[in-house]
C-alpha cells in the first residue's frame, strides 16, 4: 500500500473512532511535530492526536576515560552491541610498560617487607658483630698506645723503608747515566723514577707512623674512633633486634603505595579498551583509527531500542487527558502499523519554549523495527 493510501486509511480510522464515540462529529486538530497539539472535536466525544518523535529509552554517549591514539574501532553505525562488548581501543604499549614497572616495584617492596619481618640473617648478625669488635679493638689500641714490641716493629719498618728508598735512588741515578750514554731506553729511566718515588713515599709514611706512635693519639682521632664504635654498635643492635614497629609500618606503607600504583596501571590498561555499558545499537560513530581522543571527545553513541518512547508535547488544558499507566494508540507511518502504548512519564513542568508538558509513551520494540527519530502519532 502506498503512502497516500495509508494516510487515507489512517485518517478514516481516526474519524470512524470519533464518530462511534457518541454520534457527534467534530474536527480533529494535529500537533506540530515534536510539540503543540492541534485539536478537532468529534461527535459526542473528542479524539486528540499528538505527533511526536521516537526515542530510545536509553541513549549513552561513549567517551574514553583517558587521552590516547585510537588503535582500533570494532563497531560501526547500526551495529548491535551487548553490554561489555568492545567498541574501540586505544594504543596500549606505554600502558603495558607502566604496568610492568609498577609490578616490579611492588615485588621489590614486598621482598623488603618480608625480609624486615623475618629479621636479620645469621651471617648478617655475625658480620655486624665482627665489625663492632674490630672498631672497638682499634679504638682501644689507639687509646692505649703502641706496645714496646710494636714500637720496635715500627722502627724496623722505618729502617727498611729508608734502605729501599736509598737503593731506589741509586738505581735511578745509574739508569740516568746509562741513558745519557745511550745504553738504555727512555722507558728504563721512567721506570726507575717511578720505583724511587714509590719507595720514598713508603719511607715517609713509615716515619709518620713511628712519629704518631711516639706522640700518641690526638683527641680528634680518639673522638672519631669512638664515634665509629657507636655506629657499629647501632648496626649490631639493629641486626640483633630486627626492624622496629615504626620501620615495619614504613615497609607496609611502601607495599600499599606500590599496590596502588599497580591497581592504577591495571585500571588505565583496562580502560584502554572501551566497552558498551548497555545493550543496543550504535547510533553514531565519530572516531577512526589513528585519531587522538580524550575524555571530552564524544566517540560513539549507543541507544537501547528494545523499548522506545514516543515523546509528545501536550498543552496545559489537555493535560488532564493523560495519566500514568493509561494506554493509547500510536500510529507509525514509516512502518504502516498501529501499536498500543502506555503513558509512563509526564513532565511536572512546562517547557519554557513551547509552553507544553512533555509526555512519554512507551512501546515494545523487540524486533527493532522502531528507530530513534521516527514519527509517531498518538491518539486518544
Phi, psi and omega in degrees: 000132182281171187297322182293320179293320178299319178297321179296317180297316180299314180298319181295318181295319179295318180294320180297319178298321180292318184291329182278357180296291178218015175089005179247135183253133174226154180293149179253132180248133179267150173282158171288156182304125175083004185198243196295146181272152170245143190245155163224158174254137178249165184297127174053031180167170184233141172240131177244143173237142182226126181263129180219189183243146176279134177225147174291149180288337175229130176221117187241127172271128187263130177236151170283143181280343177218163180279148178174177179267135180290123179269323182204148174239121188262343183229154179233171180303131179096347181287140174277140180227153176253162177302131181089356180290134179293135179257312176202167183223146175265162177298142191237003185300310181294324179293321176299315180296319179297321179293319179296318178296318180296321179293323178295317177297322179295317179299319179295316180297319179295320180298317179295320180295315179296319179296320180294322180292327180286335184089182184287149174284156180304320181292327176294319179295318179296320180296317180293322179294319179294321178296320178295316180297319180294315180297319180295316180296320180295318179298315181294321179298314181292320182295319183277345182084172182282144174284161182305317181294329178288325176297319177299318180296320180294319178296320178295323179295323178295315181296318180296318181294324179294317179299316179297320180294319179295319179296320179293325179292319179296317180296321178298315181296319179295319182295323177296319180296317179295323179295322179296332179273353180083017184273338179228163180278167179298328181298325179296321178296315181297321178294319179294320177298317181295319180296320179294317181299321180292316180294320179295319179295321178295322178297316180296318179296321179297318178297320180294319179298319180294318181296318179294321180295322179290322183285327185091167184287142175277163180297316177300323180295316179296322179295319179295317180293323178294320177297322178296322178297316180298320179296315179294326177295319179296318178296321180292317179298320179295317179294324183284320186268341182082184183289146177282163177304323179296318180293319177298321178296323178294319178297319179296320178295323178296320177296317180297319178295318180294321178295320177297322178295321177295314180300318180293318179296320177294321179297315179296319180293318179299318182284355175291337172256114185267128184244166179277132179278347184222167170276138179167207181234146175286116181261344178206140176226120187243014184229159177218154178305138179096344179278155175269135177231164179207181181299344180261002182265119175283098188281313182214164172231132178241131182237135177268120183241020174299323168232147181229160172258145160254118187257122181233162173251131184238132179291157185302318185289345180254001186294334181293344178289343185251143176210146179301130181096351181285137179269142181222162174270139177231126176254133178242103184302320185297334181253357181055048183212153172256148179220157174261131179234167182234134177289124182237340182220133173228122183296137177280356184221139180288148176291131184294332183278320185252349181060031177239162179260136181279129177237135180243127177249129182265141179232143172287142183212048185296332180276355177073014182291323179283134182233149179303136179100345177293159179264132176238136180251115182264132178229141177197000000 
